[in-house]
């Protein structure tokens, strides 16, 4: 039986609505034209800030969906080499052989500065502990075994230290935070350099391992008489104490933003064109000695122009507006390094054509 005119209109409307629902379902709820999805992975060091950036940028650009997975710098380097992500994150600049293993030219784009801090869980201590480089090194070498060791006491006169065994905690995964920490120890200790060295996943002399900055933080927080290293944000967010470290100028320095900026300033003249630079054990009197840049890794020539354009726009926003969100746990880029990061972003192309 043929439909009446009103029935025909209703059937047509149902058909159109069904088609629209099906299209929306197939697009994953994407807006008209489809959302651009960017996948990143890597360093846990900047993850607290990167998650904030992704959230804020998403509010401004709902058509761009960015996901960043904090899997460690080693994982970030591996995935960008294998092109399974659109961008990687690392605190450890890629080595020459790692860059050669990539299928095309990769750029290091610095985003912010941060501090790797020494944090601990010793119930009887109320004021921040102080550590000289040789004392800190020997704790992680397993040569200083007790909290009331005479050398720790010498750095901390008047502090009541318990006669308890020290348990060190380190990263179990390939980590840029570990790279920065072991690079610092290698600079201040010939014995560490010879026996352990600088690496994202070294052969540790002893201690316990935790996955990610959050894993190390959790082990220290939940286990008395432990000591380890994490990015500053993880210690402050978990209300863990942080130590003052004696720098190259012989000053005990707290890991503040100003002290991290001072470390970068004293190393700025030695920053190469590719921006792969170390700022550990910097010479400045106010410099915190275990400071580091963290980087986004991106291919200079992007295979997909739309995704490449979205990545370039996000990176430009990150090193400008995003720097205002660094808070007290990260330091914004120095002006000179920011200009050089801009040039790197502007050099990104797709098919040889500029994306900005």
KEVEX-305890 format. One record per atom (N, C-alpha, C): residue in one letter; x, y, z. Coordinates in pm, whole numbers, padded with zeros to 5 digits, always signed. Layout:
KEVEX-305890
AXYZ...
//
This chain:
KEVEX-305890
X+00085-00119+00000X+00000+00000+00000X+00088+00124+00000X+00072+00219-00097X+00158+00338-00105X+00139+00427+00017X+00250+00493+00056X+00246+00584+00170X+00171+00711+00134X+00096+00765+00233X+00034+00897+00214X+00143+01001+00213X+00111+01126+00170X+00211+01233+00164X+00274+01258+00301X+00194+01268+00413X+00257+01286+00545X+00346+01167+00581X+00300+01045+00548X+00380+00927+00579X+00511+00927+00502X+00506+00974+00376X+00627+00981+00293X+00727+01078+00354X+00674+01194+00404X+00765+01293+00466X+00832+01232+00588X+00755+01160+00672X+00811+01100+00794X+00916+00996+00758X+00887+00914+00658X+00983+00810+00618X+01112+00873+00566X+01099+00981+00490X+01216+01051+00437X+01299+01108+00551X+01230+01169+00650X+01299+01229+00764X+01373+01122+00844X+01309+01008+00867X+01373+00897+00940X+01497+00850+00865X+01487+00841+00733X+01601+00797+00652X+01718+00894+00665X+01688+01025+00660X+01794+01126+00669X+01860+01125+00806X+01778+01113+00911X+01832+01110+01047X+01919+00986+01066X+01871+00871+01017X+01947+00747+01030X+02082+00758+00960X+02080+00820+00841X+02205+00839+00767X+02301+00928+00843X+02249+01033+00906X+02335+01126+00982X+02394+01057+01103X+02312+00977+01173X+02361+00905+01292X+02470+00806+01252X+02446+00735+01139X+02545+00639+01093X+02676+00707+01057X+02668+00822+00992X+02789+00897+00954X+02866+00943+01077X+02790+00990+01177X+02854+01037+01301X+02922+00922+01373X+02854+00805+01374X+02912+00688+01441X+03041+00647+01372X+03040+00649+01239X+03159+00609+01163X+03274+00704+01183X+03240+00831+01210X+03346+00931+01229X+03394+00938+01371X+03341+00854+01461X+03381+00857+01601X+03336+00983+01670X+03228+01045+01624X+03179+01167+01686X+03255+01289+01642X+03327+01280+01533X+03409+01393+01488X+03322+01501+01429X+03366+01629+01441X+03292+01738+01380X+03300+01729+01228X+03220+01815+01162X+03217+01817+01016X+03358+01832+00963X+03390+01755+00860X+03523+01761+00805X+03618+01663+00872X+03579+01608+00988X+03661+01509+01058X+03766+01572+01147X+03785+01514+01266X+03887+01562+01358X+04024+01514+01313X+04124+01594+01341X+04263+01554+01317X+04316+01499+01448X+04368+01377+01444X+04417+01311+01565X+04569+01302+01560X+04632+01349+01666X+04777+01342+01679X+04811+01253+01797X+04902+01159+01776X+04946+01069+01883X+05091+01098+01917X+05116+01122+02045X+05252+01141+02093X+05281+01044+02206X+05409+01019+02229X+05449+00930+02339X+05593+00959+02375X+05627+00932+02502X+05766+00950+02542X+05783+00989+02687X+05867+01086+02710X+05915+01124+02843X+05803+01142+02945X+05824+01087+03065X+05732+01112+03176X+05765+01243+03246X+05890+01287+03234X+05939+01412+03296X+05842+01530+03274X+05803+01561+03147X+05714+01675+03124X+05566+01640+03122X+05532+01513+03151X+05393+01469+03134X+05290+01553+03209X+05315+01594+03336X+05214+01676+03403X+05180+01803+03325X+05282+01864+03265X+05259+01985+03186X+05197+01952+03051X+05245+01848+02986X+05192+01812+02854X+05043+01779+02861X+05000+01714+02968X+04857+01683+02982X+04776+01811+02996X+04831+01908+03066X+04766+02038+03080X+04758+02107+02944X+04868+02101+02869X+04870+02162+02736X+04765+02098+02644X+04763+01966+02643X+04668+01895+02555X+04524+01933+02589X+04495+01944+02719X+04360+01980+02763X+04324+02122+02719X+04413+02216+02745X+04385+02356+02713X+04378+02378+02562X+04468+02315+02488X+04467+02332+02343X+04341+02271+02282X+04296+02160+02340X+04174+02095+02292X+04051+02183+02307X+04049+02263+02414X+03936+02355+02434X+03933+02463+02326X+04054+02505+02285X+04064+02611+02183X+04046+02556+02042X+04083+02430+02023X+04079+02368+01889X+04013+02231+01899X+03881+02227+01914X+03812+02098+01934X+03823+02003+01816X+03864+02053+01701X+03881+01965+01584X+04016+01893+01584X+04103+01928+01681X+04234+01862+01691X+04236+01781+01821X+04251+01650+01808X+04254+01560+01924X+04397+01510+01942X+04457+01545+02057X+04596+01508+02084X+04600+01414+02203X+04673+01305+02187X+04692+01210+02297X+04841+01193+02319X+04885+01209+02445X+05026+01189+02478X+05037+01081+02584X+05113+00977+02554X+05132+00865+02646X+05269+00872+02711X+05277+00883+02845X+05406+00892+02914X+05469+00754+02933X+05548+00710+02835X+05605+00575+02837X+05756+00577+02861X+05814+00695+02883X+05958+00706+02900X+06025+00754+02773X+06138+00823+02790X+06208+00880+02674X+06254+00773+02577X+06301+00658+02629X+06345+00550+02541X+06232+00502+02451X+06113+00489+02509X+05996+00449+02430X+05957+00554+02328X+05968+00681+02367X+05935+00790+02275X+06028+00792+02155X+06157+00773+02180X+06256+00769+02071X+06227+00650+01979X+06202+00534+02038X+06176+00414+01957X+06052+00430+01871X+05946+00486+01928X+05822+00497+01852X+05829+00602+01742X+05903+00711+01765X+05916+00811+01657X+06007+00755+01547X+06108+00677+01584X+06192+00612+01483X+06108+00519+01396X+06017+00446+01460X+05935+00348+01388X+05812+00412+01323X+05793+00543+01346X+05682+00620+01288X+05545+00567+01331X+05538+00516+01454X+05410+00472+01508X+05341+00583+01587X+05408+00696+01603X+05350+00816+01665X+05378+00935+01576X+05303+01042+01599X+05324+01165+01522X+05434+01253+01581X+05457+01238+01711X+05569+01308+01774X+05614+01231+01898X+05741+01245+01930X+05797+01179+02047X+05835+01282+02153X+05857+01233+02274X+05902+01320+02382X+06025+01260+02447X+06128+01342+02471X+06249+01292+02536X+06319+01403+02613X+06379+01365+02726X+06465+01456+02800X+06610+01432+02760X+06639+01312+02711X+06773+01277+02665X+06781+01307+02516X+06862+01403+02474X+06874+01425+02330X+06916+01296+02259X+06860+01272+02142X+06894+01152+02068X+07042+01153+02033X+07103+01035+02040X+07243+01021+02000X+07252+01019+01848X+07373+01043+01796X+07391+01046+01650X+07346+00915+01586X+07379+00800+01649X+07340+00672+01589X+07189+00651+01593X+07122+00708+01696X+06976+00698+01703X+06913+00782+01592X+06970+00899+01566X+06918+00984+01457X+06938+00916+01322X+07053+00852+01304X+07080+00784+01177X+06986+00665+01155X+06939+00606+01267X+06848+00491+01256X+06707+00531+01216X+06675+00660+01224X+06542+00708+01183X+06535+00713+01030X+06416+00694+00973X+06403+00690+00827X+06417+00826+00758X+06409+00934+00835X+06422+01068+00777X+06472+01163+00887X+06493+01288+00850X+06551+01385+00944X+06453+01418+01057X+06502+01407+01179X+06424+01441+01297X+06475+01571+01358X+06381+01650+01411X+06415+01775+01478X+06395+01761+01629X+06483+01827+01705X+06468+01841+01849X+06412+01981+01876X+06290+01986+01930X+06227+02114+01961X+06213+02125+02112X+06297+02207+02178X+06284+02221+02324X+06150+02285+02360X+06091+02238+02468X+05960+02291+02508X+05968+02367+02641X+06029+02305+02742X+06045+02371+02872X+06172+02318+02938X+06202+02375+03054X+06313+02330+03138X+06256+02271+03267X+06330+02177+03323X+06287+02122+03451X+06404+02077+03534X+06375+02037+03657X+06478+01989+03750X+06453+01843+03783X+06561+01764+03780X+06557+01630+03837X+06599+01646+03983X+06510+01608+04073X+06535+01632+04215X+06564+01502+04288X+06640+01515+04396X+06664+01403+04486X+06561+01411+04596X+06480+01308+04606X+06374+01305+04707X+06389+01180+04793X+06330+01182+04911X+06356+01076+05009X+06240+01065+05107X+06241+00955+05183X+06138+00931+05284X+06208+00889+05413X+06237+00987+05497X+06299+00961+05627X+06215+01033+05731X+06141+00957+05810X+06036+01012+05896X+06087+01115+05996X+06208+01098+06049X+06255+01185+06157X+06309+01319+06109X+06321+01337+05976X+06383+01459+05922X+06276+01559+05882X+06289+01682+05935X+06188+01784+05906X+06239+01893+05812X+06370+01915+05805X+06424+02017+05715X+06485+01951+05591X+06495+02024+05479X+06552+01964+05358X+06697+01921+05379X+06729+01803+05331X+06866+01754+05339X+06954+01820+05233X+07085+01822+05260X+07186+01873+05167X+07275+01757+05125X+07313+01756+04997X+07404+01652+04949X+07514+01712+04863X+07639+01678+04897X+07752+01708+04809X+07755+01604+04697X+07813+01638+04582X+07814+01543+04469X+07877+01408+04503X+07988+01410+04580X+08055+01282+04611X+07971+01196+04704X+07898+01260+04796X+07811+01186+04888X+07694+01124+04812X+07632+01204+04727X+07519+01154+04648X+07561+01037+04560X+07676+01051+04496X+07726+00944+04409X+07749+00816+04488X+07812+00828+04605X+07844+00709+04683X+07719+00644+04743X+07615+00722+04765X+07487+00661+04807X+07435+00570+04696X+07436+00618+04572X+07381+00539+04461X+07478+00430+04414X+07607+00443+04449X+07702+00335+04424X+07693+00226+04531X+07619+00255+04638X+07604+00158+04747X+07719+00161+04845X+07803+00263+04838X+07918+00272+04929X+07879+00337+05062X+07781+00427+05059X+07724+00483+05182X+07594+00409+05207X+07587+00336+05318X+07477+00242+05339X+07378+00284+05447X+07418+00376+05536X+07334+00415+05650X+07303+00564+05644X+07183+00600+05689X+07143+00740+05689X+07228+00825+05785X+07280+00765+05890X+07361+00843+05984X+07511+00833+05953X+07546+00800+05827X+07686+00798+05786X+07751+00935+05812X+07877+00932+05852X+07948+01055+05890X+07951+01157+05776X+07956+01112+05652X+07964+01205+05539X+07830+01273+05513X+07720+01202+05534X+07588+01267+05524X+07573+01368+05638X+07620+01331+05757X+07615+01422+05872X+07696+01548+05846X+07809+01533+05779X+07893+01649+05751X+07821+01750+05661X+07741+01702+05568X+07662+01791+05480X+07541+01848+05553X+07503+01786+05667X+07379+01823+05736X+07403+01839+05886X+07487+01936+05927X+07516+01953+06069X+07391+01986+06149X+07379+01922+06265X+07265+01950+06353X+07141+01872+06321X+07140+01796+06210X+07023+01716+06173X+07032+01579+06239X+06924+01534+06300X+06921+01404+06366X+06887+01296+06262X+06988+01222+06221X+06972+01120+06118X+06962+00981+06181X+06870+00898+06136X+06851+00766+06198X+06958+00666+06156X+06981+00568+06238X+07074+00459+06204X+06995+00352+06129X+06954+00387+06009X+06871+00297+05928X+06939+00274+05794X+06914+00158+05735X+06970+00127+05603X+06908+00216+05495X+06990+00260+05402X+06943+00340+05288X+06902+00245+05176X+06784+00268+05120X+06740+00196+05000X+06727+00296+04886X+06804+00276+04780X+06793+00365+04664X+06685+00314+04568X+06620+00408+04502X+06515+00375+04404X+06550+00445+04272X+06546+00369+04164X+06578+00424+04032X+06472+00381+03931X+06480+00435+03812X+06387+00399+03705X+06423+00262+03649X+06322+00180+03625X+06344+00049+03565X+06329+00051+03413X+06268+00158+03359X+06248+00170+03215X+06352+00264+03154X+06360+00266+03021X+06453+00355+02951X+06404+00498+02967X+06481+00578+03040X+06430+00705+03092X+06522+00823+03065X+06463+00933+03017X+06538+01057+03003X+06574+01116+03138X+06486+01097+03237X+06516+01144+03373X+06641+01074+03424X+06651+00944+03400X+06770+00868+03438X+06892+00918+03361X+06875+00946+03233X+06986+00997+03152X+07042+01125+03214X+06953+01218+03251X+06996+01344+03309X+07068+01320+03442X+07010+01234+03526X+07068+01207+03657X+07205+01140+03644X+07215+01038+03558X+07343+00967+03544X+07446+01052+03470X+07400+01141+03383X+07494+01233+03318X+07557+01325+03422X+07472+01375+03514X+07524+01460+03622X+07626+01382+03706X+07591+01261+03748X+07683+01182+03831X+07812+01150+03755X+07802+01129+03625X+07922+01103+03544X+08012+01226+03536X+07953+01343+03539X+08033+01466+03535X+08105+01493+03666X+08044+01454+03778X+08102+01486+03908X+08183+01371+03967X+08175+01250+03909X+08243+01134+03966X+08309+01050+03858X+08442+01049+03853X+08512+00961+03758X+08477+00814+03780X+08456+00773+03906X+08422+00634+03935X+08286+00597+03875X+08188+00690+03891X+08056+00664+03831X+08067+00656+03679X+08141+00749+03621X+08157+00754+03475X+08218+00624+03423X+08318+00572+03495X+08387+00451+03450X+08304+00326+03471X+08230+00320+03580X+08163+00195+03618X+08015+00186+03581X+07949+00302+03572X+07805+00302+03540X+07779+00384+03414X+07828+00508+03413X+07817+00592+03295X+07684+00662+03280X+07665+00725+03165X+07544+00799+03131X+07459+00715+03038X+07335+00691+03078X+07249+00607+02994X+07104+00626+03035X+07013+00592+02944X+06871+00596+02976X+06831+00477+03062X+06908+00368+03051X+06881+00248+03132X+07015+00181+03165X+07089+00237+03261X+07221+00184+03294X+07211+00057+03376X+07327-00004+03398X+07334-00120+03487X+07358-00066+03628X+07252-00063+03707X+07260-00002+03840X+07340-00089+03936X+07419-00026+04025X+07495-00102+04124X+07407-00172+04227X+07283-00128+04242X+07192-00187+04340X+07066-00105+04349X+06983-00134+04448X+06861-00057+04467X+06740-00119+04401X+06628-00049+04411X+06500-00095+04357X+06462-00014+04233X+06388-00075+04144X+06345-00007+04023X+06195+00022+04024X+06157+00135+03966X+06017+00172+03950X+05993+00224+03810X+05877+00195+03753X+05848+00236+03616X+05793+00378+03612X+05858+00464+03536X+05812+00602+03522X+05845+00685+03645X+05838+00817+03629X+05856+00907+03743X+05753+00878+03851X+05631+00843+03808X+05527+00816+03907X+05554+00687+03983X+05614+00588+03917X+05648+00463+03984X+05755+00482+04091X+05858+00560+04058X+05964+00589+04156X+05906+00669+04272X+05824+00769+04239X+05762+00852+04343X+05680+00766+04438X+05601+00673+04383X+05517+00587+04466X+05597+00499+04559X+05708+00445+04509X+05791+00359+04593X+05854+00437+04709X+05900+00558+04679X+05961+00639+04786X+05856+00681+04887X+05741+00723+04839X+05635+00769+04928X+05587+00660+05023X+05586+00536+04975X+05528+00426+05052X+05630+00342+05127X+05758+00375+05115X+05861+00291+05177X+05959+00378+05256X+05966+00363+05386X+06058+00443+05468X+06204+00420+05433X+06285+00525+05456X+06431+00521+05442X+06479+00503+05298X+06394+00542+05203X+06429+00536+05061X+06479+00671+05012X+06553+00668+04900X+06598+00789+04832X+06600+00761+04683X+06559+00858+04603X+06558+00840+04459X+06557+00974+04388X+06531+00970+04259X+06533+01092+04176X+06409+01094+04088X+06344+01209+04080X+06225+01227+03996X+06223+01371+03945X+06137+01397+03850X+06116+01535+03807X+06044+01610+03918X+06075+01738+03934X+06026+01819+04046X+05876+01808+04068X+05797+01812+03959X+05651+01812+03972X+05600+01690+04048X+05664+01575+04029X+05618+01452+04095X+05642+01459+04245X+05754+01520+04286X+05781+01535+04429X+05685+01634+04493X+05666+01749+04430X+05580+01852+04491X+05435+01808+04496X+05387+01741+04391X+05248+01697+04389X+05222+01588+04492X+05325+01514+04530X+05310+01408+04630X+05360+01450+04768X+05391+01581+04781X+05435+01636+04909X+05557+01564+04966X+05650+01529+04877X+05776+01469+04919X+05883+01577+04929X+05976+01565+05023X+06082+01665+05036X+06181+01656+04921X+06249+01766+04892X+06354+01765+04789X+06483+01820+04850X+06594+01762+04811X+06723+01799+04867X+06785+01917+04795X+06873+01987+04866X+06959+02088+04806X+07088+02019+04765X+07135+02047+04644X+07254+01982+04590X+07365+02086+04573X+07486+02049+04615X+07600+02141+04599X+07637+02149+04451X+07641+02271+04398X+07668+02288+04255X+07817+02306+04228X+07849+02330+04100X+07989+02341+04059X+08060+02458+04124X+07984+02559+04166X+08041+02675+04233X+08054+02654+04384X+08015+02536+04432X+08028+02505+04574X+07913+02554+04660X+07800+02589+04597X+07683+02637+04670X+07575+02529+04675X+07516+02511+04794X+07399+02421+04803X+07278+02496+04747X+07215+02437+04645X+07109+02507+04571X+06981+02425+04573X+06872+02495+04602X+06739+02435+04598X+06690+02429+04454X+06614+02326+04414X+06567+02315+04275X+06447+02405+04246X+06471+02534+04243X+06367+02630+04209X+06370+02660+04059X+06265+02725+04010X+06261+02764+03869X+06375+02859+03836X+06401+02955+03924X+06511+03050+03900X+06645+02978+03890X+06664+02875+03973X+06790+02801+03971X+06805+02718+03843X+06692+02669+03790X+06694+02596+03663X+06725+02692+03547X+06662+02810+03550X+06688+02912+03447X+06834+02954+03451X+06891+02966+03571X+07033+03003+03585X+07123+02897+03523X+07085+02769+03537X+07163+02661+03475X+07160+02672+03323X+07043+02702+03268X+07031+02717+03123X+07108+02838+03073X+07103+02948+03149X+07171+03071+03109X+07321+03051+03099X+07376+02977+03194X+07521+02958+03193X+07567+02865+03082X+07473+02788+03023X+07508+02695+02915X+07464+02745+02778X+07399+02862+02773X+07338+02907+02647X+07441+02928+02535X+07561+02973+02571X+07663+03000+02468X+07710+02872+02400X+07691+02757+02467X+07738+02630+02413X+07627+02548+02347X+07510+02612+02324X+07398+02539+02263X+07419+02528+02112X+07428+02406+02057X+07453+02391+01913X+07330+02421+01829X+07349+02422+01698X+07240+02454+01606X+07123+02358+01618X+07151+02231+01645X+07042+02133+01653X+06973+02133+01789X+07020+02217+01881X+06961+02240+02014X+06975+02120+02109X+07056+02022+02073X+07084+01911+02166X+07193+01958+02262X+07153+01988+02384X+07248+02049+02478X+07231+01991+02618X+07340+01985+02691X+07339+01944+02832X+07358+02066+02920X+07276+02077+03026X+07292+02187+03120X+07314+02135+03263X+07352+02007+03275X+07383+01954+03408X+07518+02007+03454X+07531+02027+03585X+07653+02075+03649X+07703+02206+03589X+07610+02294+03554X+07646+02425+03498X+07725+02508+03599X+07803+02601+03546X+07902+02672+03628X+07845+02785+03714X+07729+02836+03682X+07677+02955+03752X+07656+02932+03901X+07681+03036+03980X+07668+03026+04126X+07526+02991+04170X+07426+03040+04094X+07286+03017+04131X+07226+02897+04061X+07306+02824+03981X+07253+02717+03897X+07224+02590+03977X+07105+02533+03957X+07075+02401+04013X+07141+02298+03921X+07224+02208+03977X+07312+02127+03892X+07248+02010+03817X+07124+01970+03852X+07062+01857+03779X+06939+01911+03704X+06966+02002+03612X+06862+02066+03532X+06868+02014+03389X+06756+02028+03317X+06752+01975+03181X+06643+02042+03098X+06667+02051+02968X+06560+02077+02873X+06483+01947+02850X+06360+01958+02803X+06290+01842+02751X+06245+01878+02609X+06238+01777+02522X+06220+01801+02379X+06099+01726+02322X+06040+01788+02220X+05949+01717+02129X+06031+01677+02007X+06016+01553+01964X+06082+01502+01843X+05980+01498+01730X+06013+01559+01617X+05921+01561+01503X+06000+01551+01373X+05941+01485+01275X+06007+01477+01145X+06003+01612+01075X+06116+01647+01013X+06125+01776+00944X+06028+01783+00826X+06012+01673+00757X+05915+01669+00647X+05804+01571+00686X+05683+01623+00697X+05568+01545+00742X+05501+01475+00624X+05467+01347+00642X+05403+01271+00534X+05262+01322+00505X+05190+01355+00611X+05051+01399+00597X+05045+01549+00625X+05006+01628+00524X+05008+01774+00537X+04911+01824+00644X+04793+01763+00652X+04693+01809+00750X+04741+01783+00893X+04792+01663+00917X+04843+01631+01050X+04968+01713+01080X+05051+01731+00979X+05172+01812+00997X+05138+01955+01034X+05039+02011+00968X+04995+02148+00998X+04940+02157+01140X+04862+02057+01181X+04807+02055+01317X+04919+02045+01420X+05021+01964+01393X+05133+01950+01485X+05212+02080+01495X+05238+02142+01383X+05312+02270+01381X+05236+02376+01460X+05106+02384+01439X+05026+02485+01511X+05026+02459+01662X+05019+02331+01700X+05022+02297+01843X+05158+02332+01904X+05266+02298+01834X+05400+02328+01886X+05421+02479+01901X+05371+02556+01803X+05385+02702+01810X+05309+02756+01932X+05187+02705+01951X+05108+02746+02068X+05180+02706+02197X+05238+02586+02200X+05302+02534+02321X+05417+02622+02367X+05503+02666+02273X+05621+02743+02316X+05589+02892+02330X+05462+02928+02310X+05420+03066+02335X+05316+03068+02447X+05191+03044+02415X+05085+03045+02516X+05103+02934+02620X+05152+02818+02577X+05171+02707+02669X+05273+02736+02778X+05370+02821+02747X+05474+02854+02846X+05415+02926+02968X+05299+02988+02948X+05235+03059+03060X+05173+02963+03161X+05167+02834+03127X+05105+02734+03213X+05208+02651+03289X+05336+02692+03283X+05442+02610+03343X+05435+02605+03495X+05374+02704+03559X+05358+02703+03704X+05492+02707+03776X+05499+02637+03890X+05621+02641+03972X+05708+02517+03953X+05668+02423+03867X+05743+02299+03851X+05828+02294+03724X+05801+02382+03630X+05878+02388+03506X+05914+02533+03476X+06022+02551+03401X+06066+02686+03363X+06042+02706+03214X+05989+02823+03176X+05972+02851+03032X+06107+02864+02964X+06106+02849+02833X+06229+02859+02756X+06291+02998+02767X+06423+03007+02778X+06488+03139+02767X+06458+03200+02630X+06456+03333+02624X+06415+03403+02501X+06495+03359+02379X+06626+03345+02394X+06710+03308+02281X+06679+03167+02232X+06658+03074+02326X+06626+02936+02288X+06486+02930+02227X+06393+03011+02278X+06257+03016+02221X+06263+03060+02075X+06346+03158+02042X+06360+03204+01903X+06413+03091+01815X+06508+03018+01868X+06566+02909+01790X+06468+02792+01776X+06384+02772+01877X+06278+02671+01867X+06176+02712+01761X+06144+02842+01755X+06054+02893+01652X+06107+02861+01513X+06237+02880+01494X+06298+02853+01363X+06287+02705+01327X+06302+02618+01426X+06287+02475+01400X+06144+02442+01357X+06048+02499+01429X+05907+02475+01394X+05876+02528+01255X+05927+02646+01224X+05904+02707+01092X+05969+02628+00979X+06067+02544+01012X+06136+02466+00908X+06063+02337+00873X+05957+02304+00949X+05884+02180+00922X+05801+02196+00795X+05808+02096+00709X+05740+02101+00579X+05658+01975+00558X+05581+01974+00450X+05517+01852+00400X+05533+01850+00250X+05602+01750+00200X+05633+01748+00057X+05720+01865+00016X+05800+01914+00110X+05887+02026+00083X+05823+02162+00095X+05691+02166+00121X+05619+02294+00133X+05605+02333+00280X+05634+02460+00315X+05624+02505+00454X+05482+02488+00507X+05473+02458+00637X+05341+02440+00701X+05300+02560+00782X+05388+02659+00794X+05353+02784+00863X+05372+02901+00768
//
